[in-house]
Amino acid sequence: MTVPVMFEASEHIAVIKIHRPEASNAINSRVMESLSALLEQAQEDPDIRIVILTGSGDRSFVSGGDLKEFHDSLHTPEDVYKKWSEMREILYRIATFPKPVIAAINGAARGGGGEVAAACHFRIASSHASIGFVQVKLGISPGWGGAALLSRTIGYQAALRLILSGRIVDPEEALRIGMVDEVAPHAEFWSHVWKFAKEMAAHSPAAVQGILHMLRQSRNLRLEEAMDLESKLCAALWNSEEHQTAIDRFLNRGTK
């Protein structure tokens, strides 16, 4: 049986790849189980500093939920809510993951695929990619928490327009409205993603993870509290081995 989600790790970077090319990388129950387990593996491995989440091939990132499987198995609102809650918890875990998670949007992201991308901390799109929250065209809403995630990323009004229209957004528009951080030419896509990831992986894991946590917490704090949290983080990192090494290098750079 084909593995539904693939995992590779090198240079402190883990690549988690949804691998259902025959179904345009649609999410089904097996994908959900594997994705949850591999996120746990990436979180617990101290050698992994950055996670890249992507889809297999170059046509689809994630095409959404596997409608055939879910319509065959989910028959009541209670069934749907229970299953969607499983995926919502996975996306919440991604959104609050202690290490940076990059969505490498290699192709079409549709419906739930847009929700998966919205959960990640960074989104890099291929020039061949596109994103569409198309659930409204099927008579439903986003169900995995992606509307809330998108609204926090691009703002209420822009998210409302995209979700209610069901419009497909090309990479240039996605970049303009802040849905993606960068767009890379398709032929150079993976080298671009890897460079982006390696830049962060080269920094102190304690600093990167501390800043990620601090900024996430700051969203829910008063300005004074958020600024205080920032001071506390810097103070906590002050005597770290990474800081001392960097300072020694900085102070001695003119003596050689």
C-alpha positions as CSV (number, residue, x, y, z in Angstrom):
1,M,0.0,0.0,0.0
2,T,1.3,3.4,-0.9
3,V,2.5,5.6,1.9
4,P,0.0,8.6,2.0
5,V,2.5,11.0,3.6
6,M,6.2,11.0,3.0
7,F,8.9,12.2,5.4
8,E,12.5,13.2,4.7
9,A,15.0,15.1,6.8
10,S,18.4,16.7,6.2
11,E,20.3,19.8,7.2
12,H,17.9,20.4,10.1
13,I,14.9,20.6,7.8
14,A,12.1,18.1,7.6
15,V,9.9,17.8,4.4
16,I,6.5,16.4,5.0
17,K,4.9,15.5,1.6
18,I,1.3,14.6,1.1
19,H,1.5,11.8,-1.4
20,R,-1.7,10.9,-3.1
21,P,-1.0,12.0,-6.7
22,E,-3.9,9.8,-8.0
23,A,-6.3,12.0,-6.0
24,S,-4.5,15.3,-6.4
25,N,-3.2,15.0,-2.9
26,A,-6.7,15.1,-1.3
27,I,-6.9,14.6,2.4
28,N,-8.4,11.4,3.6
29,S,-8.4,9.6,7.0
30,R,-5.1,7.8,6.3
31,V,-3.4,11.2,5.4
32,M,-4.8,12.7,8.6
33,E,-3.4,9.8,10.7
34,S,0.0,10.0,9.0
35,L,0.2,13.7,9.1
36,S,-0.5,13.8,12.8
37,A,2.2,11.2,13.5
38,L,4.8,12.9,11.4
39,L,4.2,16.3,12.9
40,E,4.8,14.6,16.3
41,Q,8.0,13.1,15.0
42,A,9.3,16.5,13.7
43,Q,8.4,18.2,16.9
44,E,10.2,15.7,19.1
45,D,13.4,15.4,17.0
46,P,15.8,18.0,18.4
47,D,17.8,17.9,15.1
48,I,14.8,19.3,13.1
49,R,14.5,23.0,13.2
50,I,12.3,23.8,10.2
51,V,9.3,21.9,8.7
52,I,8.3,22.1,5.0
53,L,4.8,20.9,4.2
54,T,4.0,20.2,0.5
55,G,2.2,18.0,-1.9
56,S,3.5,15.3,-4.3
57,G,4.2,16.2,-7.9
58,D,3.9,19.6,-9.5
59,R,0.2,19.9,-10.2
60,S,-1.4,19.9,-6.7
61,F,-0.5,21.1,-3.3
62,V,-3.6,19.7,-1.6
63,S,-6.9,19.6,-3.5
64,G,-9.0,19.6,-0.3
65,G,-10.8,16.8,1.5
66,D,-11.4,13.4,-0.3
67,L,-15.1,14.0,-1.0
68,K,-15.8,10.4,-2.1
69,E,-14.4,8.9,1.0
70,F,-16.0,11.4,3.3
71,H,-19.4,11.3,1.6
72,D,-19.3,7.5,1.8
73,S,-18.5,7.5,5.5
74,L,-20.0,10.7,7.0
75,H,-23.8,10.7,7.1
76,T,-24.8,13.1,10.0
77,P,-23.7,16.5,11.2
78,E,-22.3,14.7,14.2
79,D,-20.2,12.5,12.0
80,V,-18.9,15.4,10.0
81,Y,-18.1,17.5,13.1
82,K,-16.2,14.7,14.7
83,K,-14.1,14.1,11.6
84,W,-13.5,17.8,10.8
85,S,-12.5,18.3,14.4
86,E,-9.7,15.8,13.9
87,M,-8.4,17.8,10.9
88,R,-9.0,21.1,12.7
89,E,-6.8,19.9,15.6
90,I,-4.0,19.0,13.1
91,L,-4.2,22.5,11.6
92,Y,-4.2,24.0,15.1
93,R,-1.1,22.0,15.8
94,I,0.6,23.4,12.7
95,A,-0.5,26.9,13.5
96,T,0.9,26.6,17.0
97,F,3.9,24.4,16.1
98,P,7.0,25.3,18.1
99,K,9.2,25.2,15.0
100,P,8.6,27.3,11.8
101,V,6.4,25.5,9.3
102,I,6.6,26.5,5.6
103,A,3.9,25.7,3.1
104,A,5.6,24.9,-0.2
105,I,2.6,25.5,-2.5
106,N,3.8,23.5,-5.5
107,G,0.5,23.5,-7.4
108,A,-3.2,24.0,-6.9
109,A,-4.5,24.5,-3.4
110,R,-8.3,24.1,-3.3
111,G,-10.8,24.2,-0.5
112,G,-9.1,22.4,2.4
113,G,-5.8,22.8,0.7
114,G,-6.1,26.5,1.2
115,E,-6.9,25.8,4.8
116,V,-3.7,23.7,5.2
117,A,-1.6,26.5,3.6
118,A,-3.2,29.1,5.9
119,A,-2.2,27.1,9.0
120,C,1.5,27.3,8.1
121,H,3.7,30.2,9.4
122,F,5.1,30.9,5.9
123,R,3.8,30.2,2.4
124,I,5.9,30.1,-0.7
125,A,4.1,29.6,-4.0
126,S,5.4,28.3,-7.3
127,S,4.5,30.5,-10.3
128,H,2.3,27.6,-11.4
129,A,0.4,27.5,-8.2
130,S,-3.1,28.8,-7.4
131,I,-5.3,29.0,-4.3
132,G,-9.0,28.9,-3.9
133,F,-11.3,28.6,-0.9
134,V,-14.0,27.0,-3.1
135,Q,-16.2,25.5,-0.4
136,V,-19.0,27.9,-1.0
137,K,-19.4,26.6,-4.5
138,L,-20.1,23.2,-3.0
139,G,-22.7,24.7,-0.7
140,I,-20.6,24.4,2.4
141,S,-18.1,26.5,4.4
142,P,-14.5,25.9,5.3
143,G,-14.6,23.3,8.1
144,W,-11.1,22.8,9.4
145,G,-10.5,26.3,10.9
146,G,-9.0,27.8,7.7
147,A,-11.4,30.7,7.6
148,A,-10.2,31.9,11.0
149,L,-6.6,31.3,10.1
150,L,-6.9,33.1,6.7
151,S,-8.6,36.1,8.4
152,R,-5.7,36.4,10.9
153,T,-3.3,36.3,8.0
154,I,-4.8,38.7,5.4
155,G,-7.4,40.5,7.4
156,Y,-11.1,40.1,7.8
157,Q,-12.3,42.0,4.7
158,A,-9.9,40.3,2.2
159,A,-10.7,36.8,3.7
160,L,-14.4,37.5,3.6
161,R,-14.3,38.4,-0.1
162,L,-12.2,35.4,-1.0
163,I,-14.2,32.8,0.9
164,L,-17.7,34.2,-0.1
165,S,-16.7,34.5,-3.8
166,G,-14.9,31.1,-4.0
167,R,-12.5,32.8,-6.4
168,I,-9.3,31.2,-7.6
169,V,-6.3,33.4,-6.8
170,D,-3.1,33.4,-8.9
171,P,0.3,33.7,-7.2
172,E,0.8,37.4,-8.0
173,E,-2.5,38.3,-6.4
174,A,-1.8,36.0,-3.4
175,L,1.5,37.8,-2.9
176,R,-0.2,41.3,-3.2
177,I,-2.8,40.5,-0.5
178,G,-0.4,38.8,1.8
179,M,-1.7,35.3,1.4
180,V,1.8,34.1,0.4
181,D,5.2,35.4,1.4
182,E,7.1,34.8,-1.8
183,V,6.5,33.5,-5.4
184,A,9.3,31.6,-7.1
185,P,9.6,30.7,-10.8
186,H,8.4,27.1,-11.2
187,A,11.8,25.8,-12.5
188,E,13.5,27.3,-9.5
189,F,10.8,26.6,-6.9
190,W,12.5,24.0,-4.8
191,S,15.9,25.7,-4.7
192,H,14.1,28.8,-3.6
193,V,12.1,27.0,-0.9
194,W,15.2,25.3,0.4
195,K,17.2,28.6,0.5
196,F,14.3,30.2,2.5
197,A,14.3,27.3,5.0
198,K,18.1,27.1,5.3
199,E,18.4,30.8,6.3
200,M,16.2,30.2,9.3
201,A,17.7,26.8,10.1
202,A,21.1,28.4,10.4
203,H,20.0,30.5,13.4
204,S,19.8,29.5,17.0
205,P,16.8,27.1,17.5
206,A,16.2,28.6,20.9
207,A,16.0,32.1,19.5
208,V,13.9,31.1,16.4
209,Q,11.4,29.1,18.5
210,G,11.3,31.7,21.2
211,I,10.5,34.5,18.8
212,L,7.9,32.4,17.1
213,H,6.2,31.7,20.4
214,M,6.6,35.3,21.7
215,L,5.0,36.8,18.6
216,R,2.1,34.3,18.7
217,Q,1.4,35.1,22.3
218,S,1.7,38.9,21.7
219,R,-1.4,38.8,19.5
220,N,-3.6,38.3,22.6
221,L,-1.8,40.7,24.9
222,R,-2.0,44.4,25.6
223,L,0.9,46.4,24.0
224,E,2.7,46.9,27.4
225,E,2.4,43.1,28.1
226,A,3.6,42.2,24.7
227,M,6.6,44.5,24.9
228,D,7.4,43.0,28.4
229,L,7.2,39.5,27.0
230,E,9.8,40.5,24.4
231,S,12.2,41.9,27.0
232,K,11.8,38.7,29.0
233,L,12.6,36.5,26.0
234,C,15.8,38.5,25.1
235,A,16.9,38.3,28.8
236,A,16.3,34.5,28.8
237,L,18.5,34.1,25.7
238,W,21.2,36.4,26.9
239,N,23.5,33.7,28.5
240,S,22.8,31.1,25.9
241,E,25.8,29.3,24.2
242,E,24.6,30.5,20.8
243,H,24.6,34.2,21.9
244,Q,28.0,34.0,23.6
245,T,29.5,32.4,20.5
246,A,28.0,35.0,18.2
247,I,29.2,37.8,20.5
248,D,32.7,36.4,20.7
249,R,32.8,36.2,16.9
250,F,31.4,39.8,16.6
251,L,33.9,41.3,19.1
252,N,36.9,39.5,17.7
253,R,36.1,40.0,14.0
254,G,38.6,42.9,13.7
255,T,41.5,41.3,15.6
256,K,42.3,38.7,12.9
